[in-house]
Amino acid sequence: MSSIVTVQDAVTAFADFMEPPAAELDAIDREMPVIRADVELLDAQIIMLDRTPTELDARRVRRARRRVLAARRSLANTAAPVLPEVGA
């Protein structure tokens, strides 16, 4: 029987190189309101899967959809910073 060995050293050896650059982290921060709104919409939709939807559930989904649209609209209306060209 062969023994099972961990590969943690091999995996964590490249952890410093796998960090996202600051520009990607800033982009994620800008998109965070949209991400949160999408999660709220998914939560509302998942709740409706488990039972017969009530009027309250329908309102919750409609509100969550409006939040998603509002968050996407505000993200689209903000000017994204111009990233420097790579290799120029």
ROFIPA-528135 format. One record per residue: residue number from 0; x negated, y, z negated of N, C-alpha, C in turn. Coordinates in pm, 1 decimal. Layout:
<nodes>
NUM; X; Y; Z; X; Y; Z; X; Y; Z
...
</nodes>
This chain:
<nodes>
0; -84.0; -116.8; 0.0; 0.0; 0.0; 0.0; -89.2; 123.9; 0.0
1; -60.6; 214.1; 89.2; -142.4; 335.4; 95.0; -88.0; 437.9; -3.7
2; -177.0; 514.9; -58.4; -135.3; 614.0; -156.5; -90.1; 741.9; -84.8
3; -1.8; 811.0; -150.3; 47.2; 936.8; -95.9; -39.8; 1047.8; -152.9
4; -97.7; 1127.5; -66.1; -181.6; 1238.4; -110.3; -112.1; 1369.1; -76.7
5; -137.8; 1468.6; -156.0; -76.1; 1598.4; -131.2; -157.9; 1674.7; -28.3
6; -90.9; 1757.6; 43.0; -158.1; 1840.6; 143.1; -149.5; 1987.2; 102.8
7; -133.9; 2010.5; -27.1; -118.8; 2147.7; -73.4; -241.5; 2231.1; -40.0
8; -361.1; 2175.7; -54.9; -481.3; 2252.8; -23.2; -482.2; 2294.1; 122.7
9; -442.3; 2204.4; 210.7; -439.6; 2236.9; 352.6; -331.2; 2339.7; 383.4
10; -219.9; 2331.9; 314.9; -110.2; 2425.3; 341.3; -141.0; 2562.7; 283.8
11; -189.1; 2567.7; 160.4; -214.9; 2696.3; 97.4; -343.5; 2761.0; 144.5
12; -427.0; 2687.9; 214.7; -550.7; 2746.4; 263.7; -523.2; 2856.3; 365.6
13; -411.7; 2846.6; 436.0; -380.7; 2944.1; 539.3; -275.2; 3045.4; 494.5
14; -242.6; 3048.3; 366.6; -136.4; 3136.1; 318.3; -167.8; 3283.1; 344.3
15; -293.7; 3324.3; 328.1; -329.7; 3464.2; 350.7; -310.4; 3503.0; 496.9
16; -331.9; 3407.9; 585.9; -322.1; 3438.9; 728.5; -176.7; 3437.3; 775.8
17; -88.6; 3378.0; 699.4; 49.2; 3364.4; 743.2; 139.0; 3475.1; 687.8
18; 83.8; 3571.6; 620.8; 162.3; 3682.5; 568.4; 209.2; 3770.4; 684.2
19; 334.2; 3814.7; 680.2; 380.5; 3903.5; 787.6; 315.3; 4040.8; 774.5
20; 291.0; 4105.4; 886.2; 230.3; 4239.3; 880.0; 328.2; 4341.2; 820.6
21; 274.9; 4454.0; 783.1; 356.2; 4558.7; 718.9; 467.9; 4607.2; 809.7
22; 444.8; 4612.5; 939.5; 548.8; 4658.3; 1032.2; 668.6; 4564.2; 1030.9
23; 644.1; 4434.5; 1024.1; 755.0; 4339.1; 1018.6; 830.0; 4348.9; 886.2
24; 758.8; 4369.8; 776.7; 824.1; 4385.8; 647.1; 910.0; 4512.4; 644.3
25; 860.8; 4620.6; 707.7; 940.2; 4743.1; 716.2; 1065.5; 4721.5; 800.0
26; 1053.4; 4644.4; 908.0; 1169.9; 4615.2; 991.9; 1273.3; 4534.2; 913.7
27; 1227.7; 4440.6; 833.4; 1318.7; 4361.9; 750.2; 1388.8; 4452.3; 648.6
28; 1314.2; 4545.1; 589.6; 1374.1; 4638.1; 493.5; 1480.8; 4724.7; 559.6
29; 1455.4; 4768.9; 683.2; 1554.6; 4849.1; 754.3; 1680.0; 4768.7; 785.6
30; 1663.2; 4639.2; 812.4; 1776.2; 4553.5; 848.6; 1845.1; 4489.9; 727.8
31; 1794.6; 4512.6; 607.7; 1850.0; 4447.8; 489.1; 1998.4; 4477.4; 466.2
32; 2049.4; 4600.6; 488.1; 2193.9; 4621.1; 471.8; 2276.8; 4533.6; 567.1
33; 2229.0; 4512.2; 688.1; 2299.8; 4426.3; 783.2; 2294.5; 4281.6; 735.2
34; 2181.5; 4239.5; 685.3; 2166.5; 4102.6; 636.2; 2260.7; 4078.4; 519.0
35; 2265.6; 4173.4; 426.0; 2354.8; 4158.6; 310.5; 2501.5; 4155.3; 352.9
36; 2537.5; 4240.6; 448.1; 2676.2; 4242.3; 496.4; 2710.8; 4110.9; 565.6
37; 2617.3; 4056.4; 643.1; 2641.0; 3927.0; 707.4; 2659.8; 3815.4; 604.2
38; 2581.6; 3819.6; 497.7; 2594.2; 3718.3; 392.0; 2730.0; 3730.7; 323.2
39; 2775.0; 3854.3; 298.0; 2907.2; 3873.2; 236.8; 3017.4; 3818.9; 327.2
40; 3004.5; 3841.8; 458.1; 3103.7; 3789.6; 552.0; 3102.8; 3637.5; 551.7
41; 2985.7; 3579.2; 552.5; 2977.6; 3433.0; 547.4; 3038.3; 3377.5; 419.1
42; 3012.0; 3443.1; 307.7; 3070.5; 3400.0; 180.2; 3222.8; 3403.3; 186.0
43; 3277.5; 3509.9; 242.3; 3422.7; 3521.1; 251.7; 3480.5; 3413.9; 343.6
44; 3410.6; 3385.3; 451.1; 3458.3; 3282.1; 543.4; 3447.0; 3142.8; 482.2
45; 3342.6; 3117.5; 406.8; 3324.9; 2987.0; 342.0; 3433.4; 2964.0; 237.2
46; 3468.1; 3068.8; 163.6; 3574.3; 3056.4; 63.9; 3704.1; 3014.2; 130.5
47; 3730.1; 3066.2; 249.0; 3854.1; 3033.7; 319.0; 3856.0; 2890.3; 371.4
48; 3739.9; 2827.6; 386.3; 3735.1; 2691.0; 436.4; 3787.3; 2589.6; 334.8
49; 3771.4; 2618.9; 208.1; 3803.7; 2523.6; 102.8; 3951.1; 2518.7; 64.7
50; 4026.9; 2616.4; 107.1; 4166.9; 2621.2; 64.2; 4250.9; 2691.8; 170.2
51; 4378.5; 2692.3; 147.8; 4468.4; 2764.9; 237.1; 4446.1; 2914.4; 216.2
52; 4413.6; 2986.3; 323.3; 4383.7; 3129.5; 307.5; 4505.2; 3207.8; 257.7
53; 4480.1; 3295.3; 162.7; 4583.5; 3383.9; 111.1; 4565.7; 3521.2; 174.1
54; 4655.9; 3611.0; 144.3; 4643.8; 3748.3; 194.2; 4517.8; 3814.1; 138.5
55; 4485.1; 3782.9; 14.3; 4362.6; 3837.5; -45.9; 4239.0; 3788.6; 29.2
56; 4236.5; 3661.1; 67.0; 4123.6; 3608.2; 143.7; 4112.2; 3677.5; 279.0
57; 4225.7; 3699.2; 343.9; 4224.5; 3766.3; 473.8; 4172.4; 3909.4; 460.3
58; 4215.3; 3977.8; 354.5; 4164.5; 4114.4; 331.0; 4015.2; 4113.8; 303.9
59; 3969.9; 4015.0; 227.2; 3827.4; 4005.1; 196.0; 3745.0; 3986.9; 323.9
60; 3793.2; 3904.3; 415.4; 3721.7; 3882.5; 541.9; 3724.8; 4009.3; 626.8
61; 3840.1; 4075.5; 633.7; 3848.1; 4199.4; 712.2; 3754.2; 4305.6; 656.9
62; 3750.4; 4318.4; 523.9; 3659.8; 4415.1; 462.1; 3514.7; 4381.0; 492.1
63; 3481.7; 4253.2; 483.9; 3344.2; 4210.9; 510.7; 3307.7; 4237.0; 656.6
64; 3401.1; 4213.3; 749.0; 3374.1; 4242.3; 890.6; 3349.4; 4391.5; 912.6
65; 3430.0; 4474.9; 845.1; 3409.4; 4620.0; 858.6; 3274.1; 4661.3; 803.4
66; 3231.5; 4597.6; 692.9; 3099.2; 4630.0; 637.4; 2987.7; 4589.9; 733.2
67; 3003.6; 4474.9; 798.4; 2903.5; 4431.1; 896.0; 2895.4; 4530.9; 1010.0
68; 3010.6; 4569.7; 1063.2; 3010.6; 4665.0; 1174.4; 2952.1; 4799.4; 1133.5
69; 2985.2; 4846.2; 1014.3; 2931.7; 4973.7; 966.6; 2780.8; 4965.7; 947.5
70; 2733.2; 4855.2; 893.0; 2588.7; 4840.3; 872.0; 2514.9; 4832.1; 1005.6
71; 2571.7; 4759.4; 1100.6; 2508.7; 4750.8; 1232.7; 2510.7; 4885.7; 1303.2
72; 2620.9; 4960.2; 1288.1; 2629.0; 5092.0; 1350.3; 2524.0; 5185.9; 1291.9
73; 2511.4; 5187.1; 1159.7; 2413.4; 5277.2; 1098.2; 2271.0; 5236.3; 1134.4
74; 2246.6; 5106.2; 1148.2; 2113.5; 5062.3; 1190.1; 2085.7; 5104.9; 1333.8
75; 2185.7; 5093.9; 1419.9; 2166.9; 5132.9; 1559.8; 2149.1; 5283.4; 1574.2
76; 2209.6; 5361.0; 1484.5; 2200.1; 5506.0; 1493.7; 2072.0; 5562.7; 1433.7
77; 1999.9; 5483.0; 1357.3; 1873.0; 5530.9; 1302.6; 1763.2; 5507.6; 1405.1
78; 1677.2; 5601.6; 1415.8; 1566.8; 5590.2; 1511.5; 1460.3; 5500.6; 1452.6
79; 1426.5; 5396.3; 1525.0; 1321.0; 5304.5; 1479.8; 1186.0; 5368.9; 1505.8
80; 1092.3; 5354.2; 1414.6; 960.0; 5411.9; 1436.5; 890.0; 5343.6; 1553.2
81; 811.5; 5419.2; 1624.1; 738.4; 5365.7; 1737.8; 614.5; 5294.0; 1686.5
82; 603.4; 5165.9; 1722.0; 489.2; 5086.2; 1678.8; 371.9; 5108.3; 1773.5
83; 250.9; 5107.4; 1721.0; 135.4; 5123.9; 1809.3; 121.5; 5003.6; 1902.6
84; 73.2; 5030.4; 2022.2; 56.1; 4923.8; 2119.3; -64.1; 4839.1; 2082.8
85; -50.3; 4710.0; 2101.2; -159.1; 4617.4; 2072.8; -245.4; 4605.7; 2198.2
86; -374.3; 4616.3; 2179.7; -467.4; 4598.9; 2291.9; -487.6; 4724.4; 2372.4
87; -432.9; 4835.2; 2331.3; -448.7; 4959.6; 2409.8; -567.6; 5037.0; 2361.0
</nodes>
